[in-house]
Amino acid sequence: MGKKQQDFCLEIPKLKLGEQTFSFDLNNDFWDLFQGGLITHGQVSYQVTVVKFANQLDVSFKADGKVELACDRCTQPFETAIHSVNRVIYSYTPPISGQEQTDFVSINRNQVFLDISQEMYDFVCISLPNKRIPTDCPGERCPAEVLKILGINQPETTQDAETIDPRWAELTKLKSTLK
């Protein structure tokens, strides 16, 4: 059975004053909620810590896992690790002017559910690397026709790698005699 948006909602009236911790496992059903997004496959575990005060909720998000991305160079899928720690303050009162508001969200006092699915998705997305290229690209997984179009040579075979240019061979001899 697939996940639904309400599976990632906190019921505010049921939260007690003080600290509470919730665990969420994000799988492919979660990524399906965000169709057309950057991520379609992956396993990420979230630990969400909520500290409830009289006028605000201080929510910390800690994510660990792996997601599948498409290589920027050859478009082949590869896995990358995700580790992030983020914090959002949900408050019933508006922010004080001049106070940094990047992690501050005003909520209505009558609001019953707090949907944190969008925040969890966004925090995973901002923790993705800027360049989405695996360490072994270009490699065996890359289609030859894509590499040819990009003008990237296929990885050298071991026989080619062992062949040394004669000019460099002379320098190598000189280097070994100096030792």
Secondary structure, 3 states (H helix, E strand, C coil): CCCCHHHHEEEHHHCCCEEEEEEEEECHHHHHCCCCCCCCEEEEEEEEEEEECCCEEEEEEEEEEEEEEECCCCCCEEEEEEEEEEEEEEECCCCCCCCCCCCEEECCCCCCEEECHHHHHHHHHHCCCCCCCCCCCCCCCCCHHHHHHHCCCCCCCHHHHHCCCHHHHHHHHHHHHHC
